[in-house]
Amino acid sequence: MIAVLVVTGGIIAFIGDRLGTKIGKKRLSLFGLRPRHTSTIITILTGVLITTTTLGISAVISRDVRTMLFGMEQLHKDLQTSRERLYFVSQSLSNAQDELQNSQVEIESLQSEKRDLQSEQKELIEKNSDLAAENSTLTTKNSELSTENSSLMEANSKLADENSNLTKQNSSLTETNSELSNRNSELSNQNLELVDANSQLESQKQNLQEGLITMRAGDIAFRAGEIIGSGVIAGGSSESEVNEKIESMTQNLPIWIYQPELDEATKIVAESQTDMVVRLVAAGNMIRGEPVRAELELYPNRKIFSAGEFIASKVIDIQSEGEIESLVMNFLREDVNETAQSRGILKDPIRNSVGVIEGDQFYEVVGALKKIHGQARISAYARTETDALGPLRLNIKVERIS
């Protein structure tokens, strides 16, 4: 474009110069002016033409020149608008940068949360794996429980049937019980009547016994069933030895033994492979100085308790000192006596006892129990080795129960 303008300007200047020269030589005049002034005007017009041509060509060739010549005001407006837009865009960019910074902070926070969530997710995955294993175990157990539940339901059905049958039986038993209650009431009334009658008979019996004793002249040496003498005879002894030992048990008292019974007892003892306990028992009340018939009782002899062997024990609750003696006596009579008899010791037919305890020992036990308030354990041990003949001699031990 610059080359075209230079060339065009040179051509116009050359033409103007040539035209001005020709006009000057020919002394031409325009508008009645002098030739000199006419040459000046031609020169001026040539310059104007150069400028106009330059602008025209520039405007035709360059859009920017056209804009400069004809759109400057619009350009200023556009520039102002652009500046305003630039300011708005700058503000928006600043805000966007602030938002970007905030977003970066939020992104960092979110990334931190993401890491935490990933860690939690990892833990949850592990827990989920554990829960899956537990779920599998629970599923297996649930299956087993379902099987058991089915069995229990079947059993429950059977129990329901049995319960129905039992309900019917219970109804029947209730009716029977009602009948038995009525019958029991009647029997209770009859029992009361029998108790009264028995009481009267016991009273009459006591009176008769007292009268009989009075009639038999009072001084009784042995009562019926009382042991006159006893001893242990070795098995395999000769009959003469057996007779001598039985005779020694009579204590030189006028005792009569039925001869066939004596012979039979002698034979049994002589033929026995084990030692035998022989007891002479009064067949009736024996008045002192009067012969009484005796019966022979034979029992195999054996060791029942070793020395120091435990026999029985009992926990007693001491509420008052006055009941201690009766508690000890009950222990000896019920626990020790019954245990010893069950083991094989022969009881006294009159006193129904098997043991012997000295008075000092008895009151020593009572004194020890008086020092204890509440519960105590009382235990009985065999003092010496004891066989079936007895008697059972005791050692009593008292222990406080805390």
C-alpha angles and dihedrals in degrees: 000000000000090000092052092049092049092048093044092047091049092050092048092047090049091049091046092048091049091045092048091048093050091046090049093048093046091044093229121179131208124203089353093298125141116268091247092055090043089056090050091050090049089052091048092048089048090054091046090048090050091051093043093046090047092051092043094050091043091050091049095046102035125051090197091058090051090049091049093049101039108014104043094114091048087046090054089049091047090047091051090048090048090050090051090047089046090053090047090046090047090051090046089047090050090048089045090051090049090047088046090053090047088046090051089051089048089046090052089047090047091047089052089048088046090054090047090047091048089051090047089045090053090050090046090050089052091046089046089053090050091045090049089053090046089046089053090050091046090048089054091046090046089054090050091046090049089054091047090046090054090050091047091049090053090047089046090052090051090046090050089054091046090046089053090051091045090049089055091046090047090053089050091046090049090056090045090047090051089052091046090048090055089046090047090052089053091047090048090056090047090047091054089052090048091048090054090047091047091050089054091048092049089051090050090046092052091049091049092049092049089049092048092051090048090050091049089060102256111254102101116183096186131010124221110283093017117135110249096182141344141184147152118262119195114245115249094032117145119262091248091054090048092051091049093051093046090049090051089057092063091075089223089292123146094259123158121204122192103252099223089050090050092048092049092049091048091052093048093050093045092051095043119109092206133055114273131215110224120195129184109213123189110245090203143359109303117215112210108264093016122104114245129197114246131200126215122231120192126197132170109250124225140150111277104175133018121220109281094011116150114249110172143330136197138188111229128191111221111209098161138003092241093069097049096090092050091047091053092046091049090051091051094043100041107027107026096033095047093045093050092048092048089052091054110266111143114243128223105258093217103041094026089221136122104188137079124207124175119237093239091054092047094053091043088059091046090050092051091051092050088064090058123077115194126006125004135171117230117194132187126211131181110257095201138009107286130199131194093279092059145151099201110221114201144211113202122207123195122201129182116231109216 
